[in-house]
């Protein structure tokens, strides 16, 4: 196996390890699925544990929750086919493991040890491998060390197979050149906006019949939204801030609790490269000292990028045995080899971050504000039982406002009302669900406050009467008519330009835009303007429309990029990498499918249903 293949394989191993950790540990704290059902299926002899499927599906649902800003349900996951996608990924991974097993590819103990000790999930506060953290994490997931290491060894073997299958599949030069030419091609265009002053026909004044017809044709534009009239009481930490008494002891305790934030030791920006042997590390350092290779070059030879080697901004203590050597540098440089837990390593120090200290007195104002809010939250927590008991005993919202620190308010939810409490998602959700039969109950706000609400009434959506909406109807009619007339005038101009006339002859104010890139931005133009410019033929005109805008553009020339320029060469390199990666992924997918067909695929639908049932 070539050095290139081994280096690439090493980075692939790291990727696979991270994927495994996400899959195996992503559901941290989740109840293990147990009983007689152990797997959701298998490829050949390689099974897919039910826990793997549950954690992988839960992880994808958590991602969706973060993206949409609300809980993402299993029903939605099924509707989108997310559960099937997760199954496909797991069966594909199992197929590669099975193929590696059949061929006899396996990772050695040294590789296994290296991957486990480098995993951030198994490191202690000092950044070093912590065996107790390793055992605890696995135990919380219901796994033994032997089980985890067996699976990890299988994944490392699978990654070697993936590297062998997917490495060295370059895209064709013709395809690279074609894509690069397409991406870097530019247009020189002239363009002008059609304004009301450019029209050959005035907008005019509509009569009542025209307005009535427009009103009836567009009821949704003149409809009041449905609203819910809500009365509420609430209490937030900010409301109680003035009642909080802070003492010196509390302030100093808050300062000490955040001492790492206020007192930071001197740090360095550091990158690290670990080598299999001292001899290799010394040879690499000699090449660097001789100017034959940069630190980035050395990283690339290890199958890594500088981002992979980046340690962030550690303190001297964080660096352990390497701390003294790295912090002895008073300017950027490379030191080593230094023996570390991972093996001999070179360290590149790129910048010095001086120690910073914020004294207690300097932090007092910030601490007092935060301490006051924190104490107010605790005060509200202490009041919660009493507030709940009052509501349960039949106290009205008005009673709560009169007898406690809670503040009474009303709001129309769904309309144009602006109210501070509408900024809380918890309140908005409760207000959307409450019914007239519900009694007020205490609920929590995101900042530690509490509230209770009551539905006083509902106003359904309704079309505003014509006479009341007449002014808005006329404004909307005129805007639409103006846009229509602009479009008509623009179409006339497009026709004359396509017939050979110059755009400037139309009487419009013309702007010329040289070298417009694909999907480029033109200030003042509507969305899709650049796309229209690249869709139009050379010498031809096009109409582009946006809200309140109508533009005419003409393509003056199609400009091929300078293939010798540095920017185009960089783009070509990017296209080459992306096309080659796409081809490699396609080959790997085909290989995984072939491995599935050869080894045989079994799916336990009952196990899948059982997993999903427990997740509901």
Secondary structure by P-SEA (a helix, b strand, c coil): ccaaaaaaaaaaaaaaaaaaaaaacccccccccccccccccccccbbbbaaaaaaaaaaaaaaaaaaacccccaaaaaaaaaaaaaaaaaaaaaaaaaaaaaacccccaaaaaaaaaaccccccccccccaaaaaaaaaaacccaaaaaaaaaaaaaaaaaaaaacccccccaaaaaaaaaaaabbbbbbbbbbcccccccccccccaaaaaaaaaaccccccccbbbbbbbcccccccccccccccaaaaaaaaaaacccccccccccbbbbbbccaaaaaaaaaaaaaccccaaaaaaaaccccccccccccccccccccccccccccccccccccccccccbbbbbcccccbbbbccccaaaaaaaaaaaaaaaaaaaaaaaaaaaaaaacccaaaaaacccbbbbcccccccccccccccaaaaaaaacccccccbbbbbccccccbbbbbcccccccccccccaaaaaaaaaaaaaaaaaaaaaaaaaaaaaaacccccccccbbbbbccccccccccccccaaaaaaaaccccbbbbbbcccbbbbbbbcbbbbcccccaaaaaaaaaaaaaaaaaaaaaaaaaaaaaaaaaabbbbcaaaaaaaaaaac
